[in-house]
Every structure is written in C-alpha cells, then in structure tokens.
Amino acid sequence: MEIIETALTGVKIVEPQVFGDERGFFVETWQLARYKRALALSAGLEFVQDNHSRSAQGVLRGLHFQARCPQGKLVRAVRGEIYDVVADIDPLSVTYGQWVGVHLSEDNHRQLWIPPGYAHGFQVLSASADVEYKCTDYYVPTDQCGVAWDDPQLAITWPIAAPVLSEQDAAWPTLEKLKNENRERATP
C-alpha cells in the first residue's frame, strides 16, 4: 500500500495494493497492524463503528463533525465515485480554514484517513455511490455538528455547483459563526 500525505496534518490518502485479472480483483481494505503503522494511528485509537451510505448523483453530505466525541474516519467508495472533502475547523491550527479534496471511486480503490477533529463531507459524482467508512468513536446524534458546505472562508471547489442537500446540511453555520458561538459559550 502507498500512503500519500496531504496539506492537512494527519489526513492521508491510502492507495491499497489491488490484485486483479480477468476474473475480477482482490484488495485488502483494513488490516489492524499494517494500517496502524501506515497511518501512524495513536495508541488506543481503534475503530468501533462501520457505516454505509448510498446516495444519488449530486447529493452532498456534510460537512459533518462531532464536537465532544470526535470521530476519526477511514472512508472509501465501494460503488460509484465521490469527491471527498476534509476541512480543518480548529481555530488554533496553522491550517485552520483549509481543506483537501480527493476523488474516491470503485475504480481507484483509494481510501481517505481523516483523524478526529476535522469536518468531513462528500459529493456524489456518479449516478449513485455507496460509501463505507470506519469510525473511531460512536455516532452521537446530539453531538452532530457541521459547517456550511458553501462557506466563503473555506471556498471549497465542489465539482457540482448546485448540490442536493438535506435540510440540516443546508443550514449549518459558517466557520466564522461557529467560532463566535464557541467563543460566546466559553465566556463566563
């Protein structure tokens, strides 16, 4: 497997070794010792939940994160193609407000490792896409947060300009508003 570093600390593209011939292919998508070493996963960081979503073309899911129970995610498209985006939402980070976008597809077999603490979203480019991701913490509905997909500070270049959004994803605040809300909560 090949690991490609990105501009965001700890965010890595995984290009697994694919064995294929006229019969099909075989690819290892997770092996504890090998992936822990390759991704430099910290001690105690284990996957506790697997998720599978199916979405139609143009659907944009995100940008999501959990505030109190941040999740690390290992994402892959098992069917179709997506444009996967990770955004740095930590105001104390040197890359705050920056993002990375990666094409993940059933053809390239790439995976994206997203450490806890980043916002994550994806847009479906094919007729539909199945996305699977392993998570390092449990989904907590009351802890789900998000950042506006079209935040001008992030200025993400999404491949499809007019995405299909859920009501919730259409209503997430901007990074600036999120930072101000957190500041107000922290002030006694």
C-alpha positions in Angstrom: 0.0 0.0 0.0 1.1 3.6 -0.6 0.4 6.4 1.8 0.1 9.9 0.3 0.4 12.9 2.8 -1.9 15.9 2.3 -1.7 19.5 3.3 -3.7 18.8 6.5 -1.8 17.2 9.4 -2.6 13.5 9.7 -5.0 13.4 6.7 -3.8 10.7 4.4 -4.7 9.1 1.1 -4.3 5.3 1.1 -3.7 3.6 -2.2 -4.0 -0.1 -1.4 -2.4 -2.8 -3.5 -5.0 -4.3 -5.9 -4.6 -7.7 -7.3 -6.7 -8.0 -10.4 -7.1 -10.1 -13.6 -9.9 -11.1 -16.0 -11.8 -12.7 -13.1 -12.0 -9.5 -11.0 -9.9 -8.2 -8.2 -8.9 -8.6 -4.5 -7.9 -5.7 -2.3 -7.2 -5.6 1.5 -9.2 -2.6 2.9 -8.2 -3.0 6.6 -5.6 -4.9 8.5 -5.0 -3.7 12.0 -1.2 -3.9 12.3 -0.4 -2.7 8.8 -2.9 0.2 8.8 -2.0 1.3 12.3 1.7 1.6 11.3 1.0 3.1 7.9 -1.4 5.7 9.2 0.5 6.3 12.4 -2.6 5.8 14.5 -2.1 6.7 18.1 -2.3 4.1 20.8 -5.9 3.5 21.9 -7.4 4.8 18.7 -9.5 1.9 17.4 -12.4 1.6 15.0 -15.7 1.0 16.9 -18.3 1.5 14.2 -18.7 0.9 10.4 -21.1 3.0 8.3 -22.5 2.5 4.8 -24.4 5.2 2.9 -25.9 5.2 -0.6 -26.6 8.5 -2.3 -27.7 9.7 -5.8 -25.7 11.9 -8.1 -25.3 15.4 -6.9 -26.0 14.6 -3.3 -23.7 16.5 -0.9 -23.4 15.1 2.6 -21.6 17.3 5.1 -19.5 19.0 6.3 -20.0 17.0 9.5 -18.1 16.5 12.7 -18.8 15.7 16.4 -17.7 18.3 18.9 -17.4 16.3 22.2 -16.9 12.8 20.7 -14.8 13.5 17.5 -14.6 10.6 15.1 -11.6 9.5 13.0 -12.8 8.1 9.7 -11.4 5.7 7.1 -13.5 6.4 4.0 -13.9 4.6 0.7 -16.3 4.4 -2.2 -17.2 0.8 -2.8 -19.5 1.7 -5.7 -19.5 4.8 -7.9 -17.4 7.9 -7.4 -17.4 10.7 -4.9 -15.4 13.9 -4.2 -14.4 13.6 -0.6 -13.6 16.8 1.4 -11.9 17.3 4.7 -11.8 20.8 6.3 -9.7 22.0 9.2 -12.1 23.6 11.7 -9.7 24.1 14.6 -9.1 27.8 15.1 -5.8 27.0 16.9 -4.5 25.1 13.9 -2.0 26.6 11.4 -4.2 25.1 8.6 -7.5 26.4 10.0 -9.9 27.1 7.2 -8.0 25.0 4.7 -9.4 21.9 3.0 -8.4 18.9 1.0 -10.5 17.2 -1.7 -9.9 13.7 -3.1 -11.7 11.6 -5.7 -12.6 8.2 -4.3 -14.1 5.5 -6.5 -14.7 1.9 -7.0 -12.1 2.0 -9.8 -9.2 3.7 -8.0 -9.9 1.9 -4.6 -8.4 4.8 -2.7 -9.2 5.4 0.9 -9.0 8.6 2.9 -7.9 8.6 6.6 -9.4 11.6 8.5 -8.2 11.9 12.1 -10.6 13.1 14.8 -11.3 16.8 14.9 -11.8 17.6 11.2 -15.1 18.3 9.3 -15.9 15.8 6.5 -18.2 15.7 3.6 -18.6 14.3 0.1 -20.4 14.9 -3.1 -21.6 12.1 -5.4 -20.3 12.3 -9.0 -21.6 9.1 -10.5 -25.3 8.1 -11.0 -25.2 6.8 -7.4 -22.5 5.9 -4.9 -22.1 3.6 -1.9 -19.7 4.9 0.7 -18.3 2.9 3.6 -16.3 4.3 6.5 -14.9 3.1 9.7 -15.2 5.4 12.7 -13.1 5.7 15.9 -16.0 6.8 18.0 -19.7 6.1 18.1 -22.2 8.3 16.4 -23.9 10.5 18.9 -26.9 12.3 17.4 -26.9 15.1 20.0 -23.2 15.8 19.3 -23.5 16.1 15.5 -22.3 19.5 14.2 -21.5 20.9 10.8 -20.1 23.7 8.8 -21.7 25.2 5.7 -20.8 23.4 2.5 -20.5 26.7 0.7 -18.7 28.7 3.4 -16.9 31.5 1.7 -13.9 31.3 4.1 -13.4 27.6 3.1 -14.2 28.3 -0.6 -14.4 24.6 -1.5 -14.5 23.9 -5.2 -17.2 21.3 -5.4 -17.5 19.6 -8.8 -21.3 20.0 -9.0 -22.2 23.6 -8.3 -25.9 23.0 -7.3 -25.8 20.1 -4.9 -28.7 18.1 -3.5 -28.8 18.8 0.3 -30.7 17.7 3.3 -32.4 20.5 5.3 -29.8 20.0 8.1 -26.8 20.2 5.7 -28.2 23.3 4.1 -28.5 25.1 7.5 -25.0 24.5 9.0 -23.3 27.7 10.1 -20.1 29.2 8.6 -16.7 28.7 10.3 -16.8 32.3 11.5 -20.2 31.9 13.1 -19.2 28.6 14.6 -16.1 30.2 16.1 -18.1 33.1 17.5 -20.7 30.7 19.0 -17.9 28.7 20.7 -16.3 31.9 22.0 -19.6 33.0 23.5 -20.1 29.6 25.2 -16.6 29.8 26.7 -17.0 33.3 28.1 -18.2 33.3 31.7 
